[in-house]
Amino acid sequence: MSDTLFGHENGGTTMSKPIRHLIAIAAATAAALSVGTIPAGAAGRTAPSVSFFEGGEGNAHWSQDESSGGDRFSMELEVPDAVSYAGIDLHHEEGRPAPEHAPSFDFYSTATGPSLGSPRLVILFSDAGKAELRPLAWAQDEWTTVGGGDNNWDNNGGTCGYLYQTTYDAVRACHPGATVTAAFLVSDSGYAYPEGYTHYIDNLEYDATTISQPSDNKRS
């Protein structure tokens, strides 16, 4: 399977992204939902939790190097070269409607330049569509908030087709009756930053839960 099956469009330019892991989790979740094999305990949970994934030489983990809050923690996504990626899986949201309120996150970048779609929060829907939240640019050594009421969302599929730079409410309306099959945050723009970069993610807000330190997973 190719690592570049899907592209991310940003300002009219299509850029390939390494998403083998993302295809795998979406397929596994869809299969589980279709045969009713989501564990009963997981189905009863109401708060998201996170785990990490990497590709190539990417690295994802909790870190105390940077933080946008008072708890000293953030989630570090290291992308050291042109072919690596790193990300965060959100769990316990499969089979549920998209969050009523717009998700958001804070990010800190060690590089300045165009984002090329990273870091982005992706929500996959049961109608085969998806929504993506991302910044347009990075500012080195600064914390930036993305999401909430801003228009940094892109939509694919559903009743709207492709929408660029729109609001979460507009995206959510594009998928009437659909449920979430997977949600994750990924950074994979290394092809434009061959010397590598690191993103720190903090205050990841999804479905009325904010995840900013390891102990937040216990609430799930």
N, C-alpha and C positions, 0 to 999 in steps of 0.2 A: 504493500500500500504506500502510495506517495505521501509525504509529509506536507504537500502543498495542494491539497484537493480544493480548498476554499480560499478565496481572496477577501481582503478587507478593503473597501473603497473609502478613500479619503480625498475629498476635493477633486473627484473625477479620476483619480489614479488607482488602479487595482494592484494590490501588493500581496504576494503569496505569503502565507503564514504557516509555520510548522504546527499542525494541530492533531497529530495522530492520537495523542492521549485524549484530546477533547472528543474526537469521534468515538473513541472506545468507551468513555464514560457515558456519553449520550446513548450509544447503542445498548449498553448494559442496562441502563435505567429504563429505556423504552421496553426492552425485553422483559424486565422484571415486572413492570406495570402491566404488560399485556397478559401475563400469566398469574398475576397476583402474588408474586414472590417477594415483594417488599416486606421485610420483617415487621411483625405487628408492633414491636416496641418502637421501631423507627417511624412507622406510620403515625404513631400517637404523639411524637415529639412535635413541639410547636416552635422551637427556636432553632435557627441555623447554627451549625458549628463548622469549623474549617479543618482542612488538611492540606498538604502541599504536594506539588508534582514538579518534575523537571524533565527537560529534554536536552540531549547533547551534553555539554559541560555546564548547563545551567544549575543553579542552586537556589532553593527556597526553604526558609526556616524562620523561626522567631529570632529577633535580634534586640539588643539593647544599645545599638550604636546610635540610632536616631529615634525620636518620638515626637509626635505633635501634641501629646497630652502629658499628664502628670504621672503616668504609670511606668515610664521608661521603656516600654516595649513597642515594637512595630513588627511587621512581617517583611522580611528582606527577600527581594527577588533579584538575584545576580545573573546577568546575561553577559558572559565574558567574550563572546565572539559572534560571528555572523550567522551561525547555524543553531545556536542554543536558545532555549526559552525556559521560563520558570513561571509558576502560577500557584493559585490558591483555589481549591475546590470548596464549594459551599454545600453542606449536607442537610438532609431532612426537609428539602423543599420540593422534592419530586412528587408529582401528582397534585400539587396545590396550585391555586390561582397565583398569578403574578402579584407581588406585594401591592397593597393599595397605595402606599406612599412611595415616592421615588427613592430608590437606593442611592447611596453616595459613598465616597471614600476620600481620604486625604492621601496624597502621595508626595514623595521627596525624591528628586532625581540628582544623580551625580554628573549629569550631562545637560547641556543646553541645546535646544534645536527642535525641529518638528517632531511630533509624537509618532507619526506614522501608525497610529492606532493603538499605542501602548502607553501606559497600562490600561486595559479595558476590562470592564465587567460585562460578561456575556450571559444572557438568559436565553435558553433554548426552549421552544414551545412544542406542544403536542401536535400542532398544525404544521410542523416542519419549518416554521419561521423562527426568527431570532431577533433580539434587541441587544445593542451594544452601547455602553457608556464609556467615553474616553475623552481625554483632553486633546486639544489641537497642537499644543506645544509644551515643552519642558523648560523650566527655569532652574538652573543648577543651584543646589543648596538652598532651596526654598520649599516650604510646604504649601501645597495647593489643594483646594477642595474641589471635587468634581461631583456633579449630580445634584440631588435636591430639585430645586425649581429651574435649573439652567436648561439650555437647549443642546447639550453635548451628547445627545442620543442619536443613533442610527437605527433604522428598522429594515429588516428583510422579510419578505413574505407576508403571510396573513392576508388581510383584505386590502392592504395598502401597497404591496410591492416594496420597492426600495424608497426610503425616505432618509435624507441626510440632514444632520444638524437640526433636530427637532426636540420636542419635549417628551418626558416620560409619559405623561397623560396621553399624548398623541400616539405614542408607540403602543401603549397598553390597549388603546381602543382598536388597534389593528388586529388584535387576536381575541375576538369575542368567543367565550366558551372554552378557550384553550387553557391547558394547565402547563406548569413548568416541568420539563423533563430533566434539566440540568442547569446549574448556575456555577460560574467560576470566574476568576479574575486572572488574566495572563499578561505577561510582558514578553514580546517577541520581535522587537524592532532592531535586533542586532545586525541585520544585513546592511543597515544604513549607519551603524556605529561599530565598525569592525574592531575597534580597540576595547569595546565593551562598555557597560554601564551597570549601575545598580539602582533599583527602585525600592523605596521603603513605603509600605502601605500601612495606614493607620486609620482607626475609626471607621472601619468598614461597616456601614449601616445597611441592613437588609431585613425586610419583613419585621420592622419594629425592634430589631436587636442590633446593638453595636458591638463589634468584636475588635478589641484593641490590645488584648493581652491574653496569654495562654489560659488563664483561669476563666475567661469568658466562655470557653467551650463547655464548661461544666453546666451551664444554664440550659444546654440542649437536652 
